[in-house]
């Protein structure tokens, strides 16, 4: 017989809140890293349009890559634990 886990009523709220806080923290960290990179790079600082586009899209792209890496490592860890 399969054992079911009993969850508290507010678990979804806390899960969404925790994910949102993590997402905002990653966005701030990635924005800081991208701005630091663009400030030190003389190539990208010449054209304002390119610089502003990179400042907007690179932190978002980094968030997707970070979540992908987290999911990949989590799946890898659970696969090693099961075998």
Secondary structure as GFF3:
##gff-version 3
##sequence-region A 1 83
A	DSSP	alpha_helix	11	40	.	.	.	ID=ss1
A	DSSP	alpha_helix	42	45	.	.	.	ID=ss2
A	DSSP	alpha_helix	48	82	.	.	.	ID=ss3
###
